[in-house]
Amino acid sequence: MQVPLYQAKAEFFRMLGHPVRIRVLELLQDGPKPVRSLLAEIDVEPSNLSQQLAVLRRSGIVVSTREGSSVTYALAGVEVADLLRAARRILTEMLAGRNELLAELRQVEPDPVNT
């Protein structure tokens, strides 16, 4: 039985729904990186990073290559970087709207008794 598109999308976003996975994808936007470089830039235990990389690899969103004892990861396609940039734009717009509302709330309302 085929999975409905909306369900497949939900599963895709659930797969992305971990801070370490998002950070890995952000770092890989600049190009392939060996695991040791990812570990140096992400404050997690090696086993946790390995687990999160395995999730990304199984989903097909990243690919890995091995050279000797070194494993390097890369984005499987540019679309992931596009998605991360779109998410950044959406968050920027959402937060800008909140800042405008906050600024309005912080404005001192005139005291009707003293006017």
C-alpha positions as CSV (number, residue, x, y, z in Angstrom):
1,M,0.0,0.0,0.0
2,Q,1.3,3.4,-1.0
3,V,1.9,6.0,1.8
4,P,-0.1,9.2,1.2
5,L,2.1,12.2,0.3
6,Y,1.1,14.2,3.4
7,Q,2.2,11.2,5.6
8,A,5.6,10.9,3.7
9,K,6.1,14.6,4.2
10,A,5.3,14.3,8.0
11,E,7.8,11.4,8.2
12,F,10.4,13.5,6.4
13,F,10.0,16.5,8.8
14,R,10.1,14.1,11.8
15,M,13.4,12.8,10.5
16,L,14.7,16.4,10.4
17,G,13.3,17.1,13.9
18,H,16.5,16.7,15.9
19,P,18.9,19.6,16.7
20,V,22.0,17.5,16.0
21,R,20.7,16.5,12.6
22,I,19.9,20.0,11.7
23,R,23.3,21.2,12.8
24,V,25.0,18.5,10.8
25,L,23.0,19.5,7.7
26,E,23.9,23.2,8.3
27,L,27.6,22.3,8.5
28,L,27.5,20.1,5.4
29,Q,26.1,23.0,3.3
30,D,29.7,24.3,3.0
31,G,30.8,21.0,1.5
32,P,31.7,17.5,2.6
33,K,33.2,17.1,6.1
34,P,34.9,14.2,7.9
35,V,33.3,13.0,11.1
36,R,36.2,14.4,13.2
37,S,35.4,17.9,11.9
38,L,31.7,17.5,12.6
39,L,32.6,16.3,16.2
40,A,34.8,19.4,16.6
41,E,31.9,21.7,15.7
42,I,29.0,19.9,17.5
43,D,29.1,19.5,21.2
44,V,27.9,15.8,21.4
45,E,29.3,12.5,22.3
46,P,30.7,10.6,19.3
47,S,28.1,7.8,19.7
48,N,25.3,10.3,19.6
49,L,26.7,11.9,16.4
50,S,27.1,8.5,14.9
51,Q,23.5,7.6,15.6
52,Q,22.2,10.9,14.1
53,L,24.4,10.5,11.0
54,A,23.0,7.0,10.5
55,V,19.5,8.4,10.6
56,L,20.4,11.0,7.9
57,R,22.2,8.4,5.8
58,R,19.3,5.9,6.0
59,S,16.9,8.6,4.9
60,G,19.1,9.3,1.9
61,I,19.6,13.0,2.8
62,V,23.4,12.6,3.3
63,V,25.9,10.2,1.7
64,S,29.1,8.9,3.2
65,T,32.5,7.9,1.8
66,R,35.2,6.0,3.6
67,E,38.9,6.6,3.0
68,G,41.0,4.4,5.3
69,S,39.7,5.0,8.8
70,S,38.1,8.3,7.9
71,V,34.5,8.7,7.0
72,T,33.3,11.9,5.2
73,Y,29.7,13.0,4.9
74,A,28.1,15.2,2.3
75,L,24.6,16.4,1.4
76,A,23.0,14.1,-1.1
77,G,21.7,17.1,-3.1
78,V,21.4,20.9,-3.1
79,E,17.7,20.7,-2.3
80,V,18.5,20.1,1.4
81,A,20.5,23.4,1.6
82,D,17.6,25.1,-0.2
83,L,15.2,23.8,2.5
84,L,17.4,25.0,5.3
85,R,17.6,28.5,3.7
86,A,13.8,28.5,3.3
87,A,13.4,27.5,7.0
88,R,15.8,30.4,8.0
89,R,13.7,32.9,5.9
90,I,10.4,31.6,7.5
91,L,11.8,31.8,11.0
92,T,13.2,35.3,10.3
93,E,9.7,36.5,9.2
94,M,8.0,34.8,12.2
95,L,10.4,36.4,14.7
96,A,10.2,39.8,13.0
97,G,6.4,39.7,13.5
98,R,6.8,38.8,17.1
99,N,9.3,41.6,17.6
100,E,6.9,44.1,16.1
101,L,4.1,42.9,18.4
102,L,6.5,43.0,21.4
103,A,7.5,46.6,20.5
104,E,3.8,47.5,20.4
105,L,3.2,45.9,23.7
106,R,6.1,47.8,25.3
107,Q,4.9,51.2,24.1
108,V,3.6,53.1,27.1
109,E,-0.1,53.6,26.9
110,P,-1.4,57.1,27.8
111,D,-2.9,57.2,31.3
112,P,-6.6,58.2,30.7
113,V,-6.8,59.7,34.2
114,N,-4.0,62.2,33.7
115,T,-4.9,63.3,30.2
